[in-house]
Structure formats: C-alpha cells, structure tokens
Amino acid sequence: MPKRVAFYVRVSTSDGQTTENQLRQLHEVADRSGWIVTAVFRDDGISGAKGRSL
C-alpha cells in the first residue's frame, strides 16, 4: 500500500528560494518513492519570526 503524504512549504527570506521550487523537489521525491500526495499547504511570504496576526 503506497504511503499518503501532505506537503507544507514556506519561504520567509529572499534568498532565491520559492515555494514553487520546494514543491517541485517534493513532488520529485514523492514520485520516486511511490507516495500519494493528498494535500499541499503553503504559506507564501509568512515569516516565522514575525508570526501571524489573526
């Protein structure tokens, strides 16, 4: 039975990394491993240091 996985991606710095780059790499790993991606959670531009205002 294949594993079911969910991805969480986040970028809070401007060092060239993007959530799209992260997702592409994670999907490559999932494809190679035979995993089924059930959900993708993304926080674009959310800083872990500054937190969120609710």
Protein Blocks (a to p, Z undefined) as FASTA:
>chain_A
ZZddddddddfbfnhpafklmmmmmmmmmmmnopacfbdcddehiafklopaZZ
